[in-house]
Amino acid sequence: MLRFEKMTVKAQEALQSAQEVAARHENQQIEPIHLLAALVSQPDGVVPPLLARLGIRTELLSQDIEREIGRLPRVTGFAQQNMSKALNEVLERALSASKGRVGGRLGAAYGPDLVDDDDWAVGPSRARHPVERHVGGRLE
């Protein structure tokens, strides 16, 4: 079960932004692609510099993300959004990966089990998705 108190402010902001991306596109379920869109567009997050170091052009990646989001089912007038099973799995993997972590930029300051936005940086790309052609095996 996802626990928001186990997330840094940046991770919470990324998840909130993913929800906003889904709402803007009238998607009732929040998918990993929404989180990827949020992470790629987070100006002071860890993902844009990571992508730049890997030689991935964020503008092209963002275009492909938008195209993929455009293929998702749209629902007008829905009362509430929910996380898809796939997104929940990404978040749970990040939480599992953070368990017992010692050191790093968060371990010493906040404790070893805190999930940060950098824990999600790889998670969405691990899901088999057409956007992977930009990221490929570079995050392995």
Sequence and secondary structure as in RCSB ss.txt:
>XXXX:A:sequence
MLRFEKMTVKAQEALQSAQEVAARHENQQIEPIHLLAALVSQPDGVVPPLLARLGIRTELLSQDIEREIGRLPRV
TGFAQQNMSKALNEVLERALSASKGRVGGRLGAAYGPDLVDDDDWAVGPSRARHPVERHVGGRLE
>XXXX:A:secstr
   GGGB HHHHHHHHHHHHHHHHTT SEE HHHHHHHHHH TTSSHHHHHHHTT  HHHHHHHHHHHHHTS   
TT S  EE HHHHHHHHHHHHHHTT  SHHHHHHH TT B HHHHTTHHHHS  TTHHHHTTTT 
